[in-house]
């Protein structure tokens, strides 16, 4: 009954859309864009029709897409010298407050898009002149429409004036049916070709010049994911992306599916090694006249997958650390602990030594044929190690009552646990909209996603735990929080790399003192994070975040347990035709007439909020989450947003905090790492052009006048 109801809803949705778009075709004078022909079930021509009157649908879709404004297109304001504000450079323009500033904002003007505010009778804007077929391809990719629903839609459109459309959606979407699936490693396996996957990924990169002198640095990820919650069916892809000299989308190189993980990872990797050897020698052909050189950057895996790929012992063995030769100790709690951080480091040349059953390696790895550094080019992924491992473990200890025992010199009182629960919930709703998830309460820490754990470690934890944990235990937590913050920041990394390494060593050494004899691998390996950051840069350069996000989309491509690999390959081929790329534009919202204005600039309209690329900005009356920024050394609160009719220039009216102090001094002055305690918000208002000098901050209020302001490190 449930499936029947869902099918009826999808059919009704397809019929409604057909009613909207089934208008007489309007010829715009330009030929529709053709796609490469593929074998399909229908031989009718795909792109003879040009865009019909689908303006309503296209405008609705375009209005909700996020768009990125490049730095080159930003309006660069007047330079700010040390100790001066931007308004000092324009003394002739006075900022005045509207007489109606105490009233609430009205939204009489609605949303305004600087790219759409052009002459509607002009034909210069060709972006809206899509063909119907391309629109349907993009719509299918964006909303993950089932084949049955798309087939019903095509049938309805053909019956309502569009006979040129195919009957079968596989013809429209150019579904790939030419692929070779083989039985390998105990499951189904398909190799998709590194060159073709890179060509597809690079076709989606915009504003990048790729020529024969370009050297592509490739990063690979190998990890498994369960396909269904009620089945052991799993999917193991080999993923790839370009990380230098630019960043590309993630693409799939190979796919394996079976009831368990591959029974031989050397067999699993062999086709990749053969293909990669040719690519390293001959380069990768991007187009007919461009062939780029290729270099392997790194392999990003979690600890279990890293051990499987490298053919080494797992972290629950005595020789389980893949960065040093420390010997683990098996405790009576059935836990392998690593308490020594001074052991000798492992080196790439260790893999040239003969195999020893008592040592780290189990057998030779086929990746050595590619001259891969088996230690140096397998960095530790802090997303799994720190966020999903250590942070959740510490939060679990705080709320489980383990630390309530009198045998621990530093424990968390039961009364403070309730305070901690409430504080996490209350502060998480005050975080800016750049955060995709709100951090859930501590009692749900086992279900935290990596972004939630990162939000707690870098933003909420340093503020909330100050009144919850014992002072020395709080100082111990800050060692981890500030060290990871420095290793995640491009601005802080060079200056604080050595300090961060020292802080992490202190954290690992003192962990037993505060949490008991539980210095497992997820604790011990933090003393090696700084070494990887020294080689590859900030931690996000070699984290699993982009790959985990892509794995989630792969899982959504599987609808049934039969022929899992085939389903994913077909859905991937259908997405190659999609042209859903973000455009560079600024979206202005909530026009009003009741905020502070700039005297002498009647041409500037007032708005309550705006979206510039991925950055959200709002006035303090519209949304307190997105009104806090830093300009040089000044913490600002946005009072109003102004923009002209025809110009893309964005002006911001703001006030500043008169008192800005460090929030803490140990292990470092907090202001040096972007954490400030602010108070005394000035009533005086200033204005400035909004440009790349403005840095978004999270504002966590302490009371009516005091707040903690933390500069954002990620577009999360």
HELIX and SHEET records of a PDB file:
HELIX    1   1 UNK A    2  UNK A   21  1                                  20    
HELIX    2   2 UNK A   55  UNK A   64  1                                  10    
HELIX    3   3 UNK A   71  UNK A   73  5                                   3    
HELIX    4   4 UNK A   86  UNK A   89  5                                   4    
HELIX    5   5 UNK A  126  UNK A  128  5                                   3    
HELIX    6   6 UNK A  132  UNK A  143  1                                  12    
HELIX    7   7 UNK A  147  UNK A  158  1                                  12    
HELIX    8   8 UNK A  169  UNK A  173  1                                   5    
HELIX    9   9 UNK A  194  UNK A  202  1                                   9    
HELIX   10  10 UNK A  265  UNK A  282  1                                  18    
HELIX   11  11 UNK A  303  UNK A  310  1                                   8    
HELIX   12  12 UNK A  348  UNK A  352  5                                   5    
HELIX   13  13 UNK A  366  UNK A  370  5                                   5    
HELIX   14  14 UNK A  382  UNK A  382  1                                   1    
HELIX   15  15 UNK A  383  UNK A  391  3                                   9    
HELIX   16  16 UNK A  392  UNK A  400  1                                   9    
HELIX   17  17 UNK A  402  UNK A  404  5                                   3    
HELIX   18  18 UNK A  414  UNK A  428  1                                  15    
HELIX   19  19 UNK A  442  UNK A  447  5                                   6    
HELIX   20  20 UNK A  450  UNK A  455  1                                   6    
HELIX   21  21 UNK A  456  UNK A  460  3                                   5    
HELIX   22  22 UNK A  461  UNK A  464  1                                   4    
HELIX   23  23 UNK A  465  UNK A  467  5                                   3    
HELIX   24  24 UNK A  471  UNK A  488  1                                  18    
HELIX   25  25 UNK A  490  UNK A  515  1                                  26    
HELIX   26  26 UNK A  521  UNK A  524  1                                   4    
HELIX   27  27 UNK A  525  UNK A  528  5                                   4    
HELIX   28  28 UNK A  529  UNK A  536  1                                   8    
HELIX   29  29 UNK A  539  UNK A  542  5                                   4    
HELIX   30  30 UNK A  545  UNK A  555  1                                  11    
HELIX   31  31 UNK A  564  UNK A  575  1                                  12    
HELIX   32  32 UNK A  624  UNK A  626  5                                   3    
HELIX   33  33 UNK A  670  UNK A  673  5                                   4    
SHEET    1   A 2 UNK A  95  UNK A  96  0                                        
SHEET    2   A 2 UNK A 597  UNK A 598 -1                                        
SHEET    1   B 4 UNK A 112  UNK A 113  0                                        
SHEET    2   B 4 UNK A 586  UNK A 592 -1                                        
SHEET    3   B 4 UNK A 604  UNK A 612 -1                                        
SHEET    4   B 4 UNK A 615  UNK A 618 -1                                        
SHEET    1   C10 UNK A 112  UNK A 113  0                                        
SHEET    2   C10 UNK A 586  UNK A 592 -1                                        
SHEET    3   C10 UNK A 604  UNK A 612 -1                                        
SHEET    4   C10 UNK A 634  UNK A 644 -1                                        
SHEET    5   C10 UNK A 628  UNK A 631 -1                                        
SHEET    6   C10 UNK A 694  UNK A 701 -1                                        
SHEET    7   C10 UNK A 707  UNK A 711 -1                                        
SHEET    8   C10 UNK A 675  UNK A 681 -1                                        
SHEET    9   C10 UNK A 650  UNK A 662 -1                                        
SHEET   10   C10 UNK A 686  UNK A 689 -1                                        
SHEET    1   D 7 UNK A 182  UNK A 184  0                                        
SHEET    2   D 7 UNK A 187  UNK A 191 -1                                        
SHEET    3   D 7 UNK A 251  UNK A 258 -1                                        
SHEET    4   D 7 UNK A 234  UNK A 244 -1                                        
SHEET    5   D 7 UNK A 215  UNK A 226 -1                                        
SHEET    6   D 7 UNK A 290  UNK A 300  1                                        
SHEET    7   D 7 UNK A 284  UNK A 287 -1                                        
SHEET    1   E 2 UNK A 329  UNK A 330  0                                        
SHEET    2   E 2 UNK A 336  UNK A 337 -1                                        
END                                                                             
